[in-house]
Amino acid sequence: MSFDLARARAETRGCANLVHLNHAGASLMPAPVADAVVDWLREEEMTGGYETARRHDDRLENFYDASARLLNCHRDEVAFVENATRAWDMAFYALALGPGDRILTAECEYGSNMIAYLHRAKRDGCEVVIVPSDNQGQLDVAALESMIDARTRLISISHIPTGGGLINPAEAVGAVARRHRIPYLLDACQSVGQMPVDVEAIGCDFLSATGRKYLRGPRGTGLLYVKRDWIEAKDIDPPLLDQHAATLVSEREYTMRRDARRFENWECFFAGKAALGTAIDYALGWGMEAIRERVKVLADGLRVRLAEIPGVTITDLGAEKCGIVTFTKHGEKPVEIRDRCIAKGINISSSAGSGSRVGFERRGLEAVVRASVHYVNDDEDIDRFVAEIRRGG
């Protein structure tokens, strides 16, 4: 598949200065997105925040249209939230869960999500049940279905765990959830932007995503998808409401909005909201299938080359893998490798157990090196990184 790499790198000013392999942490914004943020803030500086927002209401509304195209949903099913964790929280804490209710999740679940599950277990008396992985390391869909009973009230998993290249079978999980009519919450923080994510095909009821990772948007931006059926349901109650999410009718009554914006706040990062819409449009301009293919080629090639280095062990699991490449190297701690690479102008990260505590403990892992590629990376980026890992500390 043809991909205009020269254009992608020319429109990413940071590519001129460093090798960026930390897109799963925060990607480099393309010039149109960075300029959208800066120009908005300059206009606020010169003319006022409220006034800027009024003049550019079309750019703010574009966020909803762009998100709807990205996720294959309706614009009224999308909310702008300040980050993916808070977006996920707004859905999770809106669900009615009580004593004996069961939450089914995966071994490789994100640490913040696990904390929230345990918080509600402690506060509300619900039960957290971890579904085992199959022999390829992904959530075992057959085991998931066998564990469902009358007390199961939620299936909640991460599409791509933060600590490895695994892609969980989100669509197969969605089919199970639909058959049993169980709400399905998908953390798509690492998947949205590096591959097509279609909420209708997946069958999720809620989905959270961030702007700063593979969508290449600004930090402090995120989105929440809420299926229209749930917006209209009476048994979902946002944990926080203000006079953007609801209208005060009288001294004793309010009415909630009839769209996903009931999960928003009145005050938000307006420049970021407009720029996230720009980032989504930019990604869609490349095509999500083209992005997925480009990322897959880079990541697969990087795994092969790293595996050839003595002492390196690739730690990625799954029948299908993504742009996150993780590994360990005998004799060097992941954080030491990270710091050495950063000193050489190569941005990577290390992932410790806090982000994937359950999965890491069950696999006997403490930490891994995480290199995450995106379509703007080229062969020279990979060459420099592999050479540095081979050279050692």
N, C-alpha and C positions, 0 to 999 in steps of 0.2 A: 504494500500500500504506500503510495507516494505521500510524503509528509514534508512540508516546507520548513525544515529545521532552521535554515538561515534566517527566515523571517521571524520564527519564534524566538530565536536568541537575540536578534536585533531589537525586538520589542521587549526584551527583558534586560534592562540595563545592568542588573547585578551580575549577569553572566560574564561581563567583561572583567570582573575583578576577582572572581572566586569560583570554586567548584561547589555547587550547592546540592547536597544529597541528603537534605533534611526536609523534604516536602511533606512528610508525614507529621512533622512538627509545625512548621509554618513555611509555606512556599514563598518564592520570590514573586512579588506582584509584577504583572506586565505593566508597561508604561501607561497604557490607557486607564488602567485601574488606579495606579498610584496618582496619576494626574487628576483623576476624578476626585480623589480624597483631598488632595492639596488645593485644587481650584475651589472646591466647596468651602473649605476652611478659610481660604483667603477672602472669599466673598462674604462669609460670616464676619470675618474681621473688619471688613470695610463697610458692610451694610446692615449687619445684625442677623442673628440666628433665625428668629421667627420670619423675618422678611425673606431670607434666602430660601427657607423651606416653602413659603408660599409661592415664590417665583418658579420653583423647580418641583412642584408637586408631581408633574408628569414623570420625573426621574425617580421619585420615591415610589410612585405607583408601578413603575416598570419592574421594580423588585418582585412584585407579586406575579406579573405576567411572565417574567423570565423564569421564576421558580416553577411556575405551573408547566412551562414547556420542558424544563429540565427533568421534573419528576413525573410528568404525565398525569397531572391532577388539575383541579380547578383553582383559580386564583384565590377564591374565598376559603380554601383549605390550607392556606399558608400563613404563618405568622413570622414576623421578624423578631428575633430574640438576640440578646447581646452575646451569647455564645452557645455552643452545642450542649454543654452540660446543663445550663439553665433551661434551654429548650426541652431537653430530655426530662428534667425535673418537673417542668410545668405540666407535662403529660402524665408522668408517673405519679406525682402527688395529687393529681386531679382524680385519679381512679379510686373508687371506694373499695378498700381492703380492710377486712376485719379478722377477728380471731378464727384461726383454722383455715383461712384462705391461703392458697398456695401460689407462689411465684416460681415458674420454671425458667431456669437460665442455663448458660453454658459454662463449662470449666474455664474457658479462656475469657471470661467476662471482664470488662474494664473495671478497674478498682473503684472509681467514683460511683459507678452504678451499684457495685456490690455494697458499698457503704450505705447507699440509699435503701437498698433492699433490707439490710440489717437494721437500719434506722426504723423502718416501718414495722419490721418484725418485733423490735423492742417496744415501739410505741403502740402499735395496733394489734399485735398478736398474730400476725400472719406468718407463714412459714416459707423459707427460701429453700428450694430444691434444685440441686445442680444435676443437670442431665450429663451423662458420661459422653466422652468423645468416641468416635469410631476408630478403626485401625489406621486411619489416615490423619487423625488429629482434629477433625472437624466435628461439630455437634452431630451426634448419632440420631438421625431423624426417626428411625424405628423405635429407639429407646424413648425418645421424647413422646411419641404417641402412646407407648405402653404405660407411661408414667402419668398420663392424664386421668384424672378422676373427677368426681362431682365437686370437689373442693378447689379445683384449679381455676384461678381467676385471671391469670396473666401469663403470657409467654413473652419474655424479654431477653433479647440477645444483642451482641455487637456483630454487625455484618463483617467487619474486618477488625480483629483485635489489634490493639496498639503495639503489642510486643512481638509481632511476627507477620509473615507473608500470607497467612491463612485467610481464605475467603470462606465464610460459613455459608451453608446452603439455604440462603434466606428465602428463596422461592418455595423450596420444599417444606420449610417450616411454615410458611404462609398457608400452604395447602392443608397442613395439619390443623392450623389454627382455625381456618374456615370450616373444615369438616366438623370441628367440635364447638364452633362458635365461641372461641376464646379470644379476648383482646390480644393483639400482637404489637409490641413496641420494638422498633428496630433502631439501634444506634448506628447510624450510617456516617459517622464522623470521618472515617478514613476511606469510605468508598465513593461518596458523592464527589464528583470531579475527576476521578481517575477511571471511571467506567460508567456505562449506562446504568441508571437506577430508576426503575419504573415501578411506582407504588401499586399500580393496578396489577401488573404481572406478579410482583412479590406478594401482594395480598396483605400488607401491613395496615394496621389502623392508625399508627402513629410512627413518625420518623423524625429523627433529629440529625442535624448536620451543621458543620461549621463553615465559615468563609475562609479562614486563614490557611487551610491545608490544600487539598488538591484543587479546590475551586480558584485558588490564587487570589483570593480577596483580602481585604484588610483584617487585622486582628480586631476583636471586639464586635464581631458580627456572626450571626448564626441564624438558622431557620428551623421551624417546626412545621411538619405536615400533620394535619388531623383530618381523618376521613370525615366527610360531610355527615355521615350517619351519626358519628359521635358528637359532632357539634350540636346536632339537634336532640341528642339523648338527654334525658333528665337526670341520669345517674353519674354524670361527670361534672365535677365542680373545680374550676381552676383554684389553685391554692392562694392566689393573690388576685385582687381586682382593684382597678382604679377607674377614674372617669373617662378613660379611653376604652377600657374593656367593658365597661358597663355605664348605664345612664341612671342617675339618681332621679327617681320619679316623684318621690315625696319624702317626708321625714321618716318614713317607715318602709320604703319600698325602692327597689332598683330593678332594672332589667339588663340582662347581659346582651352583648352583641350577638348576632346570628351568623357570625363567620369566625374563622380561626383567630381573628385579631382580639378575641376575648382573652387570649393567652399573652398578649403584648402589654407593654407599659406605654404610658403616654409619652414619657421622656425616653429618648434613645439616641444612639449615635447616628444622626441624620446623614452626615457625610459618608459614614460607613454603609448605611442602608442603600444610598444611591450608588455607591461604588460596588457593593455586592451585586446589585443588578447588572452593573457594567461587567463585572467579572463573570457572571453566569452567561451573559450574552457572548462574551469573548470565548468562553469554553465551548458553547454551542456552535460558535462560528468555526471552530476547528472540527467539531463533530465528536461525540462521545465514543463512538466505535473506533474512530481513528486514534483518539487519545488512548483508549484501552489497548489497542494493538501496539502502539508505539511504546507504552509503558511495559507491556508484557515482554517485548523483544529485549528492552534494556535490562529488565530485572532478571529474566531467565539467563541472559548472557553473563550478567554480573555473578549470579550464583555459580555458574560453571567455572568462571575464572577464579573466584575466591576458593572454591573447593579444591583447586589444584595447588593451593599454597599449603606447605607443610604446617601442621598444627591447627589449621582452621577447620571448624565444624559448622556447617550450615544448620540453623535451628528452625527453619521455616517448616510448617506442617501444611497439610491440606491437599486434596485432589486438585484444587485450583488455587493458584497463588497470584498475588498482586504485586504492586510496585514497592512493597516494603521487603527489604532483604536483611535478615538477621543472622548473626553468627557469633561464635566465640573463637578465641585464639589461645592456644596453650601458652602459658607463661606470661600473658598480659591481661590485665583487667580491662573490661570494656570501657570504663571511664578514662583509663590511661590512653587507650587507643583513640577515644573521642578527642581528648585534649590535645594529643599529638597531631591529629589530623587538622583540627581547627587552627593550630599554630602554623600549619603549612598552607592555610587557605582552602581547606576542604571541610565543608560543614557536614557533620554527621551527628548522631546522638547515641546515647546508650539508654537502654530500657531496662529498668530494674523491676523487682517483684511488685512494687507498689502499684504499678499500672495493670499488672496481670497476675496478681498474687496467687490465686487458686491454681491457675494453669501452670505457672512457673513452679510452684511448690510440688505439684503432682509430677512434674517432669524433672525435678531436681535441679532447676536452674535458679541462679541468683540474679544474674544480669546478662544481657547480650548487647553486642554492638548493633545499631540499627542504621542502615543506609537506605534511604528511600528516594527512588528515582522518579522523574517526571519527563514529559515529552520534550522539555527544553534542554535536557542533558544530552551531551554528544559523546562520541567515542573517546575523545581526549579526556573528558571528565572521568570516565570509567578507567582509562589507562592510568591517570594520575593517582586515583584512589587505590587501585589494585597494587600499583608499584609501592605505595606508602605502606599498605598492609604487609606486603611481601618483605619490605625493608625491615620493619619491626622497630621496636623502641631501643 
